[in-house]
Structure formats: C-alpha cells, structure tokens
C-alpha cells in the first residue's frame, strides 16, 4: 500500500489505474479511487484588511465593483465589503482594492463570513456557493463572470499536522 498525500485534486489522472485496493463498489458503476477529507479551514477575520494586503494579486481584466453583505458568525454582526476591480498593465489583468461601503456597485452578494473566507482564499467556486444557496446575487447575470474572476488554479494546501 502506498499513501500519497497531495493537494492536487486531479492527481489520480497520472496513474495507470486510479482504483485503490479497497475494492469498494459505489452504486451505479463507480469504484473507489481515493479517500478525501476536508482539512484546513481558513477564516478571514478582517476581509477589508485581507483584500488590502493582497492588492498585488492579478485577476482577469475587468472593471467591476462588487459588494459582499455578510454575516460574521463569530462576532454575531453584519458587515459589508466593497471591492473594486480595475484593469492595469495595459488591460492584461486587474487588481482589487477596497472602496467605501456606500460606493456604487455593479452587483451585491449576500453570504456568511465563513463562505466569503473560502471564496477569498480560493478554496471553492463561487458558482458552487450560488448553486448550493450559500451566496445570493442581486443580479444573476454576473454569476459566470464572478465565478471565473474568483477562480484559483490551485486550492490552498498544507502538510502541517496540527
């Protein structure tokens, strides 16, 4: 038996056979290939500071202002985060900055801070959170744009056992 611990969710594609040795059969023609688990959870305690501190990140080139109206489960209070994306580098990418809570927005999203943290960290897809009812959009026409905008190629990963 070989145990491989990886954050690469598509790793099994490089193996000649992805089936593990369990011989577990899952209804409707599926064989168990791996055991997965949800591990490290991230909590962005101060979303405005997080966005300001990660202003160096490159995003798709968009000119868009998004408001997140969230409920902070630990502090038991509502909060608002308004992010403005502006193109830079001759329109090849955009950067995000925090703007005033009362700034004019293209779209508003309603969620809890835990789900907003997952989105900001790149742990999940925005479209999944919308489909599962965790995010509500004021204008669903923005869903695909926002899903691509917040998509991260590599989800957070650690080998730290704590």
Secondary structure by P-SEA (a helix, b strand, c coil): cbbbbccccccccccccccccccccccccccccbbbbbcbbbbcccaaaaaaaacccccccccbbbbbbcccccccccbbbbbbbbbcccccbbbbbbccccccccbbbbbcaaaaaaaaaccccaaaaaaacccccccccaaaaaaaaacccccccccccc
